Structures are given as C-alpha cells and as structure tokens.
Amino acid sequence: MQRAIQGAPPGFDNLTVHEQIEHVQALWERIAAREDDVPVPERHKAELDRRLAEVEAAPDAGRSWEQVEADLRTRLSTRR
C-alpha cells in the first residue's frame, strides 16, 4: 500500500509512478524557468569558483567528453 506523503497535492498519490515523475519534472521546469528566483547557496558558489580555478590552473589535466563517452561505451559493450 502506498503511503501518502505529507504536503503532496490532492490526487498525487493516485497517479502512477510514471505520472508522478512527469508531474515533478513539470514542476521543476516551471521553477527552473525562473532561474533568477532560485537561490544559490554560498557554498555552491564557492565550490564552482574552486573548480573553475582548478581548470584554469591546469586546462589540459582533464579529458574531453568524447573521450569519457568512448571509454564508457567500450566498458558497456564488454558487459553484454
């Protein structure tokens, strides 16, 4: 039996899991559309600054997305 979540909108618990996920995604899209209204904690800003400084200090230290993706696809293909 499904447990009702406190604060869920009326009828939410009667939706299928797929419908609930779609509902939550739609809500998030509405929130994200107003990005200037979404507060960003100072610790997140500090972490972004730290990571940016790290990349700028050693721009060739990482790998491109294409390299990472190719490695992942190789790994996944050997598991099948």
LONU-255331 format. One line per field, with one value per residue: residue number from 1; residue in three letters; chain; x, y, z of N, C-alpha, C, CB in turn. Coordinates in pm, 1 decimal. Glycine has a CB too. Example, Ala and Ser with C-alpha at 12.3 -4.5 7.8 and 13.67 -1.06 7.14 Angstrom:
<pts>
resi (1,2) .
resn (ALA,SER) .
chain (A,A) .
nc1 (1319.0,1285.0) .
nc2 (-569.0,-225.0) .
nc3 (780.0,708.0) .
cac1 (1230.0,1367.0) .
cac2 (-450.0,-106.0) .
cac3 (780.0,714.0) .
cc1 (1320.0,1290.0) .
cc2 (-330.0,3.0) .
cc3 (780.0,787.0) .
cbc1 (1130.8,1408.4) .
cbc2 (-447.3,-59.8) .
cbc3 (904.6,572.5) .
</pts>
This chain:
<pts>
resi (1,2,3,4,5,6,7,8,9,10,11,12,13,14,15,16,17,18,19,20,21,22,23,24,25,26,27,28,29,30,31,32,33,34,35,36,37,38,39,40,41,42,43,44,45,46,47,48,49,50,51,52,53,54,55,56,57,58,59,60,61,62,63,64,65,66,67,68,69,70,71,72,73,74,75,76,77,78,79,80) .
resn (MET,GLN,ARG,ALA,ILE,GLN,GLY,ALA,PRO,PRO,GLY,PHE,ASP,ASN,LEU,THR,VAL,HIS,GLU,GLN,ILE,GLU,HIS,VAL,GLN,ALA,LEU,TRP,GLU,ARG,ILE,ALA,ALA,ARG,GLU,ASP,ASP,VAL,PRO,VAL,PRO,GLU,ARG,HIS,LYS,ALA,GLU,LEU,ASP,ARG,ARG,LEU,ALA,GLU,VAL,GLU,ALA,ALA,PRO,ASP,ALA,GLY,ARG,SER,TRP,GLU,GLN,VAL,GLU,ALA,ASP,LEU,ARG,THR,ARG,LEU,SER,THR,ARG,ARG) .
chain (A,A,A,A,A,A,A,A,A,A,A,A,A,A,A,A,A,A,A,A,A,A,A,A,A,A,A,A,A,A,A,A,A,A,A,A,A,A,A,A,A,A,A,A,A,A,A,A,A,A,A,A,A,A,A,A,A,A,A,A,A,A,A,A,A,A,A,A,A,A,A,A,A,A,A,A,A,A,A,A) .
nc1 (83.3,45.9,202.3,76.8,219.0,304.3,191.4,177.3,18.0,-343.4,-467.7,-226.2,-110.8,-265.9,-183.4,6.9,342.4,497.6,344.6,360.5,632.8,648.4,490.8,643.0,872.3,764.0,694.1,950.2,1059.0,904.9,995.0,1269.7,1258.3,1241.2,1500.4,1644.1,1515.1,1576.5,1751.1,2103.7,2311.8,2583.3,2794.7,2779.8,2841.9,3104.9,3221.5,3195.7,3360.8,3603.8,3637.7,3648.7,3883.2,4063.1,4046.2,4133.5,4395.3,4514.4,4447.7,4473.1,4454.6,4231.1,3991.8,3829.4,3473.3,3409.5,3613.6,3563.7,3302.4,3349.8,3510.9,3326.9,3130.3,3279.3,3335.1,3071.9,2993.5,3147.2,3030.8,2800.9) .
nc2 (-118.3,222.0,492.0,796.7,1105.9,1371.9,1692.4,1654.7,1733.1,1727.5,1417.6,1334.7,1100.5,912.6,890.3,711.8,587.6,669.9,888.1,1051.3,1113.2,1254.3,1472.9,1589.2,1653.6,1845.0,2041.2,2110.6,2217.7,2447.2,2588.8,2611.8,2772.1,3020.5,3109.2,3318.5,3357.3,3142.2,3055.1,3038.7,2862.8,2995.5,2816.4,2654.2,2833.5,2889.5,2639.3,2611.4,2823.4,2724.5,2493.9,2607.0,2758.7,2548.8,2422.5,2629.9,2652.3,2417.3,2343.8,2129.0,1899.1,1736.8,1516.5,1507.4,1521.9,1351.1,1158.5,1042.8,946.0,758.6,571.5,482.6,366.5,157.9,3.6,-67.9,-218.5,-446.8,-575.8,-695.8) .
nc3 (0.0,-80.5,81.2,189.1,113.0,312.8,237.7,-34.4,-346.5,-385.1,-501.5,-603.7,-498.6,-619.5,-874.7,-1125.9,-1084.8,-1299.3,-1393.8,-1168.5,-1169.3,-1411.8,-1338.6,-1131.7,-1278.2,-1452.3,-1266.9,-1175.0,-1409.6,-1432.7,-1210.7,-1270.1,-1493.5,-1392.8,-1318.2,-1200.7,-964.7,-811.7,-532.8,-484.4,-284.2,-88.5,-43.8,-268.4,-471.7,-395.0,-432.9,-710.1,-790.8,-693.3,-849.5,-1106.1,-1086.3,-1057.5,-1308.6,-1472.0,-1383.4,-1469.1,-1756.8,-1936.9,-1792.1,-1766.0,-1932.1,-2251.3,-2312.8,-2521.2,-2508.3,-2257.8,-2298.3,-2504.9,-2368.9,-2174.6,-2338.5,-2448.9,-2219.7,-2145.6,-2367.0,-2342.1,-2132.8,-2212.1) .
cac1 (0.0,121.4,192.1,55.9,326.9,252.2,216.2,158.1,-107.9,-454.8,-468.6,-90.2,-87.1,-345.7,-115.4,107.7,477.0,538.0,273.4,417.9,762.4,620.2,440.4,757.1,957.4,695.9,709.9,1088.4,1077.6,844.7,1086.6,1395.1,1233.4,1260.8,1630.8,1690.3,1447.0,1625.0,1870.8,2220.8,2385.7,2721.9,2887.7,2778.1,2919.6,3245.7,3266.2,3211.3,3482.2,3718.9,3653.5,3691.9,4025.0,4137.1,4051.3,4217.4,4534.5,4564.3,4341.9,4492.0,4457.8,4113.1,3964.8,3711.4,3353.5,3417.2,3699.1,3491.6,3191.5,3404.6,3551.7,3205.4,3068.3,3363.5,3309.0,2936.8,2983.2,3211.4,2947.7,2683.6) .
cac2 (0.0,345.5,583.5,934.1,1196.7,1496.4,1807.5,1624.8,1790.8,1632.0,1326.0,1295.1,961.1,825.9,881.3,606.5,638.9,741.8,1015.8,1132.2,1162.5,1358.7,1588.1,1650.5,1714.7,1966.4,2141.3,2158.4,2302.3,2577.2,2656.2,2641.2,2879.5,3145.4,3082.8,3430.6,3347.9,3023.7,3093.0,2951.1,2876.0,3043.5,2703.2,2608.1,2932.2,2869.4,2516.6,2642.9,2904.3,2636.1,2407.8,2690.8,2789.1,2424.8,2403.9,2735.1,2626.5,2302.6,2319.3,2002.6,1788.3,1651.4,1451.6,1561.0,1438.5,1247.7,1051.3,976.5,871.8,642.3,474.6,424.8,277.5,38.2,-75.3,-122.2,-319.8,-571.2,-638.1,-759.9) .
cac3 (0.0,-92.2,193.6,146.2,151.4,365.9,152.5,-176.5,-393.3,-388.8,-614.0,-643.8,-461.8,-706.0,-1003.4,-1138.8,-1058.8,-1420.3,-1392.6,-1060.8,-1216.9,-1510.5,-1264.0,-1062.8,-1380.3,-1499.2,-1161.3,-1174.6,-1527.1,-1400.2,-1117.3,-1340.0,-1589.5,-1318.6,-1256.7,-1117.5,-835.7,-739.7,-458.1,-492.0,-158.0,-98.4,-53.4,-407.6,-546.6,-358.7,-498.6,-852.3,-803.3,-670.5,-967.6,-1217.8,-1064.2,-1082.7,-1453.9,-1529.0,-1345.0,-1546.0,-1855.6,-2009.1,-1696.2,-1777.5,-2060.6,-2317.6,-2301.6,-2624.2,-2456.7,-2148.5,-2357.7,-2576.1,-2267.1,-2116.4,-2438.7,-2456.8,-2098.2,-2150.7,-2472.4,-2298.5,-2029.6,-2273.1) .
cc1 (87.8,96.4,176.3,168.9,264.3,289.5,203.2,25.1,-217.8,-450.0,-332.5,-65.7,-167.0,-284.4,-22.5,244.2,525.1,472.0,327.3,550.6,741.6,573.5,555.3,849.7,895.5,707.8,851.0,1114.0,1018.6,935.6,1212.8,1378.5,1250.8,1394.9,1682.1,1626.6,1496.1,1752.7,1982.2,2299.0,2530.6,2820.5,2891.1,2859.7,3068.8,3301.1,3285.4,3336.2,3606.9,3745.0,3701.0,3839.8,4111.3,4152.4,4143.7,4365.6,4595.8,4460.8,4354.6,4487.2,4340.8,4103.9,3839.2,3593.0,3359.5,3502.7,3627.8,3379.4,3241.1,3446.6,3430.0,3138.4,3147.9,3337.6,3172.2,2924.7,3047.3,3129.5,2830.2,2710.0) .
cc2 (124.7,435.6,725.6,1022.1,1327.0,1611.3,1780.5,1684.4,1685.4,1548.1,1275.5,1147.4,863.2,810.5,761.1,669.3,719.7,880.2,1108.3,1192.7,1273.2,1487.2,1663.1,1718.6,1844.9,2077.4,2198.9,2250.8,2441.6,2657.5,2700.4,2753.8,3016.4,3138.8,3196.5,3428.9,3230.8,3061.1,2989.4,2970.2,2919.5,2928.2,2645.9,2703.5,2914.8,2745.6,2539.0,2725.7,2818.6,2549.9,2485.9,2724.3,2666.3,2401.1,2507.0,2713.2,2513.3,2262.9,2186.9,1881.0,1691.8,1583.9,1512.8,1466.6,1324.7,1130.1,972.5,889.9,746.2,533.6,405.5,327.9,147.8,-54.0,-142.2,-232.5,-451.0,-643.4,-715.7,-899.6) .
cc3 (0.0,27.8,140.7,199.1,196.5,273.5,3.9,-221.6,-398.0,-516.7,-656.1,-616.1,-546.4,-845.0,-1005.4,-1109.5,-1179.3,-1424.3,-1283.6,-1103.7,-1318.8,-1441.6,-1196.8,-1164.0,-1431.7,-1395.4,-1161.4,-1293.5,-1503.1,-1307.1,-1191.1,-1442.1,-1524.5,-1245.5,-1170.0,-978.8,-751.1,-665.4,-473.4,-363.5,-181.6,-111.9,-195.3,-495.2,-520.2,-427.7,-647.8,-877.0,-788.8,-794.2,-1088.6,-1205.9,-1094.0,-1232.8,-1517.9,-1497.5,-1426.8,-1651.1,-1930.7,-1918.4,-1712.6,-1912.7,-2119.9,-2295.0,-2403.5,-2577.7,-2347.5,-2204.9,-2429.6,-2477.9,-2205.4,-2213.5,-2454.1,-2339.0,-2103.3,-2254.6,-2431.6,-2192.2,-2086.9,-2311.8) .
cbc1 (-94.8,85.3,316.2,-81.5,427.3,305.2,350.4,162.0,-89.7,-590.0,-532.1,14.7,-120.0,-486.7,-37.1,104.3,575.7,500.9,123.4,436.9,845.8,513.6,337.1,835.3,980.0,547.0,678.0,1186.5,1012.9,706.1,1123.5,1446.9,1092.5,1143.4,1731.1,1659.6,1298.4,1650.4,1837.0,2309.7,2383.0,2757.8,2848.3,2632.1,2875.5,3261.6,3166.0,3088.5,3483.2,3695.1,3522.3,3609.0,4048.3,4066.0,3910.0,4172.9,4542.9,4596.2,4340.6,4623.4,4458.4,3988.2,3949.1,3737.9,3225.2,3474.0,3830.7,3434.4,3114.2,3524.7,3634.5,3107.0,3057.8,3511.7,3318.3,2837.1,3047.3,3350.9,2896.7,2637.9) .
cbc2 (-0.3,418.1,572.2,986.4,1220.3,1521.4,1859.5,1470.3,1854.0,1706.3,1390.6,1380.2,940.2,880.4,1010.0,540.2,522.4,660.3,992.7,1047.8,1048.0,1310.4,1543.2,1544.0,1616.7,1937.4,2080.3,2039.6,2237.3,2557.8,2562.6,2515.6,2866.8,3170.2,3053.8,3563.3,3335.3,2903.6,3111.4,2982.1,2743.2,3127.9,2593.1,2597.4,3074.8,2856.7,2403.4,2717.3,3016.0,2546.0,2338.2,2819.5,2837.1,2304.7,2413.9,2871.4,2593.1,2182.0,2430.6,2004.6,1842.7,1731.7,1296.9,1581.3,1523.4,1306.1,1108.8,1080.8,961.1,683.8,543.7,535.8,349.1,76.7,13.7,-12.1,-269.5,-542.2,-533.2,-685.0) .
cbc3 (121.1,-221.3,286.2,194.6,33.7,508.1,179.6,-203.0,-531.6,-378.9,-728.1,-570.2,-316.7,-718.0,-1032.6,-1282.7,-1027.8,-1547.1,-1372.3,-934.2,-1278.5,-1611.0,-1158.9,-981.1,-1497.0,-1529.5,-1024.3,-1177.3,-1651.1,-1335.1,-998.4,-1409.7,-1648.4,-1217.6,-1363.0,-1186.3,-857.4,-837.8,-310.4,-618.7,-81.2,24.0,46.6,-460.4,-509.6,-205.7,-474.9,-904.4,-698.7,-546.3,-1000.3,-1223.9,-918.8,-1016.7,-1514.9,-1476.9,-1196.3,-1452.2,-1954.6,-2082.3,-1555.7,-1752.9,-2044.4,-2469.3,-2322.7,-2754.2,-2402.6,-2048.9,-2455.2,-2663.3,-2157.6,-2076.9,-2575.5,-2461.7,-1973.9,-2180.3,-2600.1,-2244.9,-1935.0,-2392.1) .
</pts>
